Amino acid sequence: MFIESTFIKNTAVALKSQLKYISQSETLFLEGAISSVKNRVKNKIDQEQNWIHFKAQQLNLLDPNNNLKRGFSYTLNNGKLLTNSEDVKAGDELTTILANGKIKSKVE
């Protein structure tokens, strides 16, 4: 009876020690996994923010107002964008839009 009791106690101590080791090992593993996921998410967010910033810069370059500031203009014929000189006939009133105003003209 004494031997069985000692064996059970020793087994319980050994199991408790193994469970503690497994628990600590799993905790370290989970902490590492959580840290890895956090780093990946942070990197993905940084990557997406950089992409958004790049696209915002591209949109800024394509902004018609910025093109006007660089010396370009556009011309309207009856409120419609003029893209072809064949769409203009004598007597048409054109409006040329510049960065700092408009110029009205009449085709002869």
C-alpha positions in Angstrom: 0.0 0.0 0.0 2.8 2.4 0.9 4.6 1.7 -2.4 1.4 2.3 -4.4 0.8 5.5 -2.5 4.4 6.7 -3.2 4.1 5.7 -6.8 0.8 7.7 -7.2 2.3 10.7 -5.5 5.4 10.6 -7.7 3.3 10.1 -10.8 1.1 13.0 -9.8 4.2 15.2 -9.2 5.7 14.2 -12.6 2.4 14.8 -14.4 2.0 18.2 -12.7 5.6 19.1 -13.8 4.9 17.9 -17.4 1.7 19.8 -17.6 3.4 23.0 -16.3 6.1 22.6 -18.9 3.6 22.0 -21.7 1.5 24.9 -20.5 4.6 27.2 -20.5 5.7 25.9 -23.9 2.2 26.4 -25.4 2.0 29.9 -23.9 5.4 30.8 -25.4 4.2 29.4 -28.8 1.0 31.4 -28.6 2.8 34.6 -27.6 5.1 34.1 -30.6 2.2 33.5 -32.9 0.4 36.5 -31.7 3.5 38.7 -32.1 3.9 37.3 -35.6 0.3 38.1 -36.5 0.6 41.6 -35.1 3.8 42.3 -37.1 2.2 41.0 -40.3 -0.9 43.1 -39.8 1.2 46.2 -39.1 3.3 45.5 -42.2 0.2 45.1 -44.3 -1.3 48.3 -42.9 1.9 50.2 -43.6 2.0 48.7 -47.1 -1.6 49.8 -47.8 -1.1 53.3 -46.4 1.9 53.7 -48.7 -0.2 52.5 -51.7 -3.0 55.0 -50.7 -0.4 57.8 -50.4 1.0 56.9 -53.9 -2.5 56.9 -55.4 -3.3 60.2 -53.8 -0.2 61.7 -55.4 -1.2 60.3 -58.8 -4.7 61.8 -58.4 -3.1 65.1 -57.4 -1.1 65.1 -60.6 -4.2 64.4 -62.7 -6.2 67.2 -61.0 -7.4 69.5 -63.7 -6.8 72.6 -61.5 -3.1 71.6 -61.1 -2.9 71.3 -64.9 -4.3 74.8 -65.2 -1.7 76.1 -62.8 1.0 74.7 -65.0 -0.2 76.8 -67.9 -2.7 74.5 -69.6 -6.2 75.6 -70.4 -9.4 74.0 -71.8 -12.0 75.3 -74.1 -15.8 74.9 -74.0 -18.2 75.2 -76.9 -21.8 75.7 -75.7 -20.7 74.3 -72.3 -19.2 71.2 -73.7 -15.5 70.4 -73.7 -14.0 71.1 -77.1 -11.7 68.3 -78.3 -11.9 68.6 -82.0 -11.5 71.8 -84.1 -14.0 70.4 -86.6 -16.7 70.8 -84.0 -16.4 74.6 -84.2 -18.2 76.8 -86.8 -18.3 80.5 -87.5 -20.3 82.4 -84.9 -19.7 79.9 -82.1 -18.9 81.5 -78.7 -16.1 79.7 -77.0 -15.0 79.9 -73.3 -11.4 79.2 -72.5 -10.7 78.3 -68.9 -7.4 79.3 -67.4 -6.0 78.9 -63.9 -6.9 82.5 -63.0 -10.1 83.2 -65.1 -12.0 82.7 -68.3 -11.6 84.1 -71.8 -14.7 84.4 -74.0 -14.2 84.5 -77.8 -16.2 84.3 -80.9 -15.2 82.2 -83.9 -15.2 84.2 -87.2 
